[in-house]
Amino acid sequence: MSDVEPLLASARQLRESGHADAAAATYALLLKSRPTQPEALSFLAGHALRCGEFAVAIGHGERLIDADPNNALAHAELGTALRELVKSASAEDALAAIVRTQPHAYTSALHHAHLLERRGDSRGAVLGYLRSIKTAQLRGFWLAEDSTPPWLMDLVRHAMKVAHAGRRGLLHEVLDGLVARYGRDDLQRVEQCLAMYLGEIPTTYADPRQKPSFLYFPGLPVAPVFERGSLPFADWYEERAPAIREEMLAVLADASAIQPFHHSLTEEQRESLTRGAAWDAYFFDRDGIRFDERHAACPVTSATLADLPLDHIRDHGPEVCFSIMRPGAHILAHRGVTNIRSVLHLGLVIPDDCALNLTEVGEVGWQEGRCFAFDDTYEHEAWNRSGRTRVILLADIWNPCLDAAERAAVTDLIVAIGDLNQATAAAPLA
């Protein structure tokens, strides 16, 4: 018999005999070792509600809903407690404390945001509404009328309206600052880019084969593979290829810092992206993070990369690596996130029967010592059908058709979008 069962039996006996306070104390003791025990949470939430301790009732109710999401009684009692709490002068502080300690408490977060809005804190309200909506929807709630409690429907609809408009307003504030810095004439395409991202105007692709998963930048020439003339550094870059290749061979011989290209994914997830054999990498930069020790280990490569137009965007880019396809590897068809960048490949070890294939465009063959750049928002795949390892130096660079002001402005805009997304991220599932 576990230590929980005697406490549970005692609490039930006290409850059934009418000793509610003693039962509550026993259930509270039980929660110290079993913090998500549904019966204890349910009783304590209801007991606190009956005693007028609305914040306590809400705290227990939110924990119960997190443990038992489809508990209709828990949702109803939570609603009652929230409606009572918001009448008090201490409601905002009480709800802030609940949301701080229970990030999953999306209904409390919604009401806290509403209080912020009523007080005039529009930014805080927008952020709170966005967090609560994302957290609820991640758990299958507030997706439609049938997943929203009727007593909450009006507030959820209001929150969605305010959140949508507020998100647009926050990003337009960023754009206004950029226009003031660089001038409206130089940022016309950036303004269109944001309007498309926000759904204010339809997204119209210059080439329907382009479908970025995140951000489309309009007005750029159609270029699945960029003309060599648009890469003014190409000759110089290729002159460095032999020295870069020597450093790459040393990396391959050591292999201690080589990892799967998608190392953060599970083996099953990687298999949905790559078949046949491994796709490995030696990363110099990823998601805007520079790996100094790997740059130091390859000084010629590092110095060369420093002179390329890499797309440095905090938390986003560039991605730079020795991309290593083992014999038999097939990188399945996929798309990149945005056409503001292009992906630069420099061939280092290129066996026969290796290729990059842009769907509906055609195959592009690598050559040792030669470079090319392509727009990875076009669906593409790659394969190594040889018996040898294929290696290239992969680097994300700016789309060569963006000018300096546009690069600077879109950098700030993407960072602002990332900051907003991070500030309003849904509380993860337990």
N, C-alpha and C positions, 0 to 999 in steps of 0.2 A: 504494500500500500504506500503511495507517495505521500509526502508531507502535505500536499494540497487537499487530499480527500478528507481528512479530519476537519480542516478549516471549512471546507465547503459544506460538510454535513452540519457542523456547528452553526454556520451562517444561516443555512436553510431552517434549522430548528428555531433559531432566534427570530427569523423573519416570520415563520408560520405562527409563532406564539405571540406575535405583536410587538416584539422588542426591536423596533426598527433601528434605533440608534446603535444598539449593541450589534445587530446584524451588519450595519454599515461599517462599524469598526472592524468586525471580523473579515468582511469582504475586502476592506482596505488592506488589512494585513496579508490576505491572500495575494493581492496584486503585487506585493513586493517581490514575490517569487514568480508570479505568473501575470505580468503586466497587461496581457491582452486577453485574459480569461473573460469570455463574453458574459457569463452570468453575473460575475462581480461588477463588471462595467455597467451592465444594464441596471442592476439594482442601485448602484451608487449614483448613476445619472438620474434615475427617477426619484431617489430619496432626496438628493440635493435640490431637484426641481420643486418637490413638495415643501422643502424647507426654505424656499426662496433664495437659495445659494446658486444663482443662475450661472455665474462664471464656472463654478465647480461642475455643475450639471453639463455645461457645454464641453468642458475639458474631457469628462468621461464619455460623453456622447460622441465626440469626434473620434476618440480612440476606439469606441465600439464600432462605429461605421467603418473605420479603417480596417478593423479585423473582420467585420461582417457587413460588407457594403450594401447588401440587399435587405437589411433589417428595416422594414417599414416603420415599426414602432420607434426605433432609434432616430430615424429621420424626423418623425413627427414630434417627438419630445425635444429634439434639438431645436426644431423650429420654434416651439413654445418658449424654450429658454432664451433663445436669441431675441425673440420679439420683446420679452420682458427686460432683458439686459440692456438693450439699446435705449430704453427709456431713462436709464440712470446716467448721472454725470460722469461716472467712472467707466462707462462702456468702452470708450476708445482705448484706454490703457489696458483694460482687462482683455479685450480682444487682441490687442497687440501682443500681450504676453502669451496668449494661447497660440497665436500664429507663429510666434518666435520659437516656441518650444515644440509645436506640432505642425511642421510645414505642410503635412498632408491635409490639414483642416481647411478644406477649400470653402466650406459654407461659412465658417467663421471669418476667413480671409475676405470673402465677398462682403460680409457685413462691415468688417473693418474698413474696407475700401470705400464703402458707402458713407461711413461716418467721416472719412477724410474728405470726400467730395463735398459733403454738407458743410464742412468747416472751411472749405475753399482751397484745400491742398489738391489741386487738379492733377499735378504730376504724380503724387503719391497714390491718388485714386486710380489713375490709369494703370500704373504699375501693379497695384494690388488687384484690380479687376483682371488684368491679363494673367497674372499668376494663378488666381483662383479658377479662372475659366480653363486654362491649360491643365491644371491639376485635376479638376473635375472630369474633363473630357478624356484625359489619360486613363481614368478609372471607369469610363463608360457612361458618365453622367453629363447632363446639359447638352447632349448632342441633338435632341429634338424634344418635343413635348412629352413623349412617353418615357424619357429618361430624366425628366425634371419634375421634382415635387410641385404640385399645383400651387401651394402656398408660396413657392419661391419663384414662380414663373415670371412675374412682372419685374422683379429685381434682376433676374438673370438676363432678361431681354434688355433692360436698361443698361446693365453692365456691359453687355456685348456692344451696344451702340456707342457708349462712351469710350470703351476700350479701342474700338475700331477707329473712331475719329481721333482719339488721343494719340494712338500710335502714329497715325499719319501726321498729326501736328508736331510730335516730337522729332520725327525725321525731317519734316519741312523746316523746323528750326535749325537743324544742322545744315540743310541745303542753303538756307538764307545766309548763314554765316559764310559758307563757301562762295556764294555769289558776291557777297560784299568783299571778299578777299581777292577773287580772281576775275570778277566781272561776268555779267550775264551772257554776253556774246560768246565768251570762251567756254561756257558751261551749258550750252543749249542741249547737247546730247546727254549730259549728266542729268539735267532736269527731266528729260524724256525717259531716261533709264529709271529714275526713281518713280516717276508717274506710272510706268509699266509695272514695276515691282509692287507698288501699292494698289494696283488695279484701277487706277484713276483713268487710264486710257488703255485700250487693248494692246496686248503685246503682239507686234507685227514683226515677224522674222524676215530678214533680208533673204534668207534661204530656208525653206521649210524643213530642210534636213538638219538644221541646227535646233537643238532643244536643251539649253542649259538647265541644270536642275536647281539653280539658285538665282542667278542674276543675268539678265540679257542687256547688253549695251547696244543701242541702236546706231545706225548710221555708219557702221564699219563696212569696208568692202568685203564682198564674199571671197573667202580664201580658206578652203579646207586645208590646203597645204600652201604655206606662204612662199611667194616668189623669193628667190635668193637675193634679189636686189633690195628687198625690204629688211634684210639682215646685214647691215653694213659691217658687222664684226665677223662675218663668216670666215673670211680668208685668215684673219688673225687667229680666230678660235681654232681652226683646223691645224694651223702651224703648231699649236700647243698639244695636239692630240698624242704624238709619240710619248712625250713626257708624262702626260696624264695616264696613258696606258700603262706605263711602267709602275706608277703608283697604284693603279688598279690591280695589277698582277700581284703586288705585294699584299694588298688587302685580301685578295682571293687566297693567297698562300697561308695567311694567318687565320682568316675566317672568324676570328673571335667576335668581331662587331657586326657580322652579317646576320640579318634576321629576315623573317618573312616580310614581304612588302606590306601586307596588312597584318602586322604583328599583333595589333590590339584586338583582332577578331578571333573567334573560336575556329577550330579546325573545320567544323561544319560550315561556318560562314565563309571561310576562305575557299572552300570547295565550290561554293556558289559563284565565285569570281574567277577561279583558276582551276583548270583540269589538267590531268596527265602527269604533271611534275611541278616542282616548286617555282614560285616567283619570289625571289629574294632581293634584298637591297642592303646597301651600305649608305646610310643617310648622313648627309652633311647638314641639311636643314629640313624641317617638316613643321607645317602649321605655324610658320613664323618663328620657330624655335631653332636656334643655331647650336649645333653640337661641336663645341670648340675643340675637344680632343680629337675629333675625326678630321676637322680642318687642319689641325696641327700635324696629324699623321700623314697628310697629303698636301704639302705646302704649295706645290706647283698648281695642283687642281684648285686649291683654295684661292690662290692669287688670281687665277684665271676667272673663277666664278665671281670674284669681287669686281671685275670689270665688265660683267654682263649686266644687261638691264633686267635683273631679277625683280619679281613683283613682291616687294617687301610690304606685307600687310599684317599687322599684329594679329596673332591667333589664326591666321589664314594661310599665309604664304611667305616665302616660296616653298615648294617641295623640290629638293635637290638630292640626287643619289646616284650611285652606281646601280643601275637596274639590271638584275641578274636573272635571266631565264634559263632554267635548267633544261637539259635535253628532254624533249617531249612535252614541254609546258605549253599550255594554251590559255592565254588571258581572254576570258569571254567578253562578248560585246558589252560596252558600257559607255557612259557619257560623262563629261566633266561638268563642273559647277557653273562656270561663267566664261564668256568670250572676251573678257577684258584681258585675259592672259593667252599666251600660246605656249605650247610644250616643245622645248628644244631638245633634240636628240643628237648626240655625237657618237658615232659608231666606234667601238673600241675592239671588241672581239666579235666578229660576225661570220658564223658558219653559213653554209648553203642552207636552203630550205627554211629561212627565217624571214618573217615579213610583218609589217604593220598594215592592217587592212581597214580602211575607212568605208563603212557600209554605204553603198550607193555612190561612192566616189572611186574607189579602187585601191589596189595594193601600193604601198610605198616600201621599197627595199632599203635596208640599211647598208651602208658601205663603211668599211674601216677607214677612219680618219676623216670622214665627211659628216656634215651636219645638215639638218633640216628642221623646220618648225611647223607645227600643225595646230589647228583649232580643235581641241578635244571635246567641244560641245557637239561635234559630229559623232555619231555612234562609231565606235572603233573596237577592234580586237587585235590580238597579236599572237603569233605562234613561233615555236622553235621545233621544227620537225627533224632536226639533225641529231647527231649523237654527241654534240659538243655544247658547252655552255655559251650562251650569247650574253654579251655585256655592252651596255651603252651608258653614257653619262646623261642623265635626264635632269632637266632644269626648267622650272616655270619662269617664263619671262613675260614682260608686258606685251600685249598685242601691239605690234609695231605701228598700227594706225591710230593709236591714242597719242595725243600731244601731252606735253608736260603738265599743263594745268589740269587736264582731265585725269591723268594718273594721280596727281596729288588729291584732287577732289574725290575721286571714287575710292581712294584709300581711306580717307576720313569717313566717307559715307558707309563703307563696309564695316569699319571699326565701330561706328555708331550703331549699325544694325546688330552687330555681334554683342555689343554691350547691352542693348535693349533686350535682346533674346536671352542673354545670361541673367539679367536682372528680373526677368519675368518667366524664367524656366519653371516648368511643372516640377513639383516635388516627386522624386522617383518612387516607383512602386516598391513596397517592402520586399 
